[in-house]
């Protein structure tokens, strides 16, 4: 077994690589009936960088595609407001077709009515990113403690996975911790090949990772690890997840930490929420909390952010797990995809400061 060897001093505590999107949110109104909506700037990888900067006070950056048109300016403003350092590969918009910053359309649903989410990722600038677009040697020479990417970005095009591998290799060469959130999406992989292609690329990326974030379905479909039928068991049972870890470590001996959230959805606005971590051969399980959900999008990224902060701050694994669990829970109480929490709130909830913690 091995522990994470995290650098102490660096220009950046955390750098993520991924595509940003703008999400149109009409609240609880079904999108087909919407007359107005809020705009949220998001992206699974970016969300972690934004959370770690705004709530946890770390120095973070994001490597991403940027387009020179008004939607791009909305995204740039959001990145600035969250205190994230940008590393942009610029694309010129032709005024008609793009390239574009992708659009996500999502209403929130309510009670028995589930949220509906759909996309327009046509001619997306993020999907055009490829190896050679970022000066990794220069970026990592300045010092980065943790480098992160995710499965949605990996699935955008045949070149984005290759870019992640390039970034991971540069990070490893610089002694930087590497993490990957599997976020396996079969629909996305089918648009650029097949589920088999997706599994092949996820396995390549995982071979360069110290830390993996993903649930049982992600591990099964993304990495080909054998496990139980995820549809037929309790979503809050950590044992089958831990049962798959042996298979993960056997295939990816470089992986030192694996984590996921456990969520049982009772209704759109009522969830049971827990999280688990496997680290250095040990198993850690959070308490289970009842969530009254305002907006569930971003909760998983909120968990990953708190966990990463805990490890970067030198906390013990159980404390890091609880920080992630608490921050992810708080994120579901805000609209939008990134944090509005303050660190003392996260720490108070992590240490049991809630009437809703069920021990």
N, C-alpha and C positions, 0 to 999 in steps of 0.2 A: 504494500500500500504506500501511497505517497500523499503528501500535503501540498497545498498551493504555496509556491514560493513567490510572494508578491513584493515587487520593488517598493522601497520606501520613498524615494525622491524621483519626481518626473515632472515634466512640463504639464502633462495631462494625467489625471487620475483614470479617465475613462474615455475611450473613443469608440463610436459605433459606425458601422457601414450599412447603409440601406437607402431605400427610396422613401421620400416623404409624399404624403397625400393630403388633400383637403377634403374634409368630411362635411357633408351637408346634413343638418340635423333639425327636422321639424318638431322635435320633442315627441309627445305622445300621439300626435296626429299621424295617421298612416300617410306614407309619402305620396301616394296617388291622390290624396286630398289636400296636400300641403299648399299653402299660399306664401309662406315665408319660412326661413330656417336660419339657424346659427351656423357659422363656419368654424370648424375645429381643424387645426393642423396636427397631423399625426403621422405615424409610421412606427411599426413595432420596434425597430432598432433605435430610432430617434427618441421614442418615448422614454426609453431607459436613460439616455443621455440627459434629456430635459428634466426628468424626475431627480436624477442624482445631482444635478446642478441646483435646481430651484428649491427642493426640499432638504436635501442632505448636504448642500454646500460644497460639493466637489467640483474640481476643474474638469469640464467635459467638452468633447468635440463630436461633430458628426461629419462623415464623408458621404456626400450625396450628389445627385444631379440637381442643377438649378436652371430654370428657364427665364429668359429676359422678357417677361410679360406680367401684367398686373397680378395674376394668381401667384406667380413666383414672388412678387413683392409681399403679398400676404404671408407667404411661407417664411420669407426672410425676416419679416417683422416678428413673427412668432418665435423663431430661433433666437433672435436678439433678446426678446423679452424673457426667455427662459435661461439666458446667460450661457448658451452653448456656442462654442467656437466653430465656425463653419469652414469646411474644406469642400469647395464647390467645383464640379466639372460643369462648365457652362454650356448651354444649348440655346440656339437662336430660334425664336418662334417665328413662323412664316406669316402670322396674322390670320391664318385660316385653319390649317389642319394641325399645327403643332410644330415640334414636339410639345407635349403637355405635362403638367403635373397631374397625376391621376386624381379622379373624383370618386369618392365613396358616398353612397346615398344610404342613410340609415335612420329609420324612425326608432323610437324607444320601446314601442309596444306598451302594454300595461296589464298587470294581473294575468288573466288567462290568455291574453293576446301576446304572442311572442314578437320580439323585435324582428324587423325585416331589413336585411342588408344586401345591397348589390353594388356593382362597380362599373365605372368606365375607365379601363386602363389602356384604351386604344392609343397608339402612338405615344406611349409613355416615355419620357426622358430617362427615368430611372432604369427602364428595361434596356436602354442603349449603353449603359455603363459596361465597361470591359476592362480586362487587364491592361495596365499601362496608363490608366486615366488618373491615378493618384501617385504622388511621389512618396511612396511608403518609406523608402530609405531615409529621406529627409525628415518625415513626420516622426518616425520611430527613433531617429538619432536624437531628437529633442527630448525624448523620454515619454513613454506611455505605460501606465501600470496595468491597464486592462483593455482588451480589444474584443468587441462584440458584434455579431451579426445574426441573421435569422432566416428561417426557412421560407418566408413569404418573398423576401428579396431574392433568395436563391432560385425561386421558381419563376421569376419574371421573364427570363430569357436564357438561351444557352450560354450567354457571356457573363451573366451576373454570378452564377455559381463559380465560374473560373476566377472572377475578380475576388470573391470571398476567399478562395483557396490561396490566391496570391497575397492577399492581406494577412491571412493567418500565418502563412510561411514567413512573411516579413516580421510579423509580431513575435513569432517563436524565436526567430534569429536574434531579436533584440531582447529576449528574456521577458517578454510581456505575457501576462495571463490571457488566454483565449477562451471565449465562450460563444455558444451557439444555441439559440432558441429554435427547436425543430419546427414548431408551428406548421405541421404538415397539412397541406391543402391539395387534395387529389385533383380538384378542378383546375387549379393553376398549373400543376405539372402536366396535365393532359393537353393544355394549350401549347406546350413546347415539346411534346414528345409522348411520354407515357408515365404511368406510376413507377414502372421499372427504372426509367431514366431518373426519376426523382429520387428513388431509393439509392441508386448508384451514386448520384451527386451528394446526397446527404451523408452517405457513408464516407465518401472522400473528405468532405468537410470535417466530419466528426473525428477522423483520424488525426486531425491537427488541433483538436480541442482539449483544453483542461477541464472545462465545465460544460455540461449539457443541461438545458431546461426543456422538459417535455413530458407529457403524460403518457399513459400506457399505449394509447392509439398512436401517438407520435413515434414512440419507440418501435412499435410493431410495423407500422406502415412506412415510416421514414428510414428506419435502420434495419428492418427485417428481423427484429428480435422476437422470438416466440413468447406468447403470453396467453392469458385467458381471454375469452370473448368479453370485450369491454361493455357490450350492450346488456349483458345478463347479470351483472354484479353491482353491488352498491358502489356508487361513485366516491364514497367516503372511506372505502376500505384500502388502507395503505399496503396490506400484505402482498397483494398480487403485483403491485408496482415494485416493491422491494424484491419480490421473487424474480423479476426480470433483470435486476441490476447485475446479477452474476453473468448473464448473457451479454450485457453491455460491456462489462469490464473484460470479458474473455475476448470479445471482438475488437475492443478499443482500450487497450491497456494504458494508454496515455490519459484517459479520463479519470479525474480525481474527485469530482463532485457531480452529482446528478440531483435535480430538484424538480418538483412540480406542485401545482395547486390541485386540491381535491374539492370538487364543487357539486353539490346536489341541488338541482333547480326545482323548487317546489312550485313557483310561479315566476313570472318575469321579474317581480319585485321582492321575492322572498327566496333567498338561497341559504344553504348550509355551506360553510366555507372552512377549509383546512388546508394545510400544506405539509410537504415532507421533503427531507433532504437525506441523501446518502453521501457521506464524506469520510474518506480514509477508513473505509470498512465499517463505519458506525451508522446507525439509523436514528433519525430524529423526526419526531412527529409533533406538529403544533396542536393546541387545543382546537375544538370545533366551535365556530361562531355563527350565530344567525345574522344574516345580512338583510337589511331593508334597502334594496337597490334602487338608486336613482338612474344610473347608467352603467351597465356592466362593461362597456368597451374600455380596454386599457387596464383592467384589473390584473390580468396575468403579467403584463409588463410592470405594473406597480409592485407585484410580488418580487419579480426578478430584480428590480431596482433596489428594494430594501435589503434583499439577500446579498446582492453584490456590495452594497454599502457596508453591511456588517462584516463581510470578509475583508474588504479594503481597509476598514477601520480597525482590523485586528481583533474583532469580537470572537467569542467562541461560537461554534457552529449552531448551537441551540439558540443563542441570542440572535445570530444572523437570520436564522429561519423565522423567528418570531417577529423581527423587524420587517421582513418581507411580507409575512402573513398579515401583519397589522397595516402596513402601507397599502397593500393590495386591497384590503377591506375598506380602508378610508377612500381609496380612489373610486370605488363604486358609489360613493355618496356625492360625487361631483359630476356635473355635466362635462363633456369633453373627454379627451383621451389621456391627458397629462395631469400631473399632480396639482392640487391646490392645498395640500397638507403642509403643516410645519413639523419640523423634527420633534419638538417636545410632545406634540399630539401622537405621533407615531410611537415614540418611546413609552408614553403613558399607556397606550392601548396594548403594546407588546408586553408590558409588564403586568397586564391584567386589569387595567383601569377601565373596565367596561362592565356594566351590569349584564351584558349579553354574552359574555364569555362563559361557555359551559365546560367545566373541567371533568 
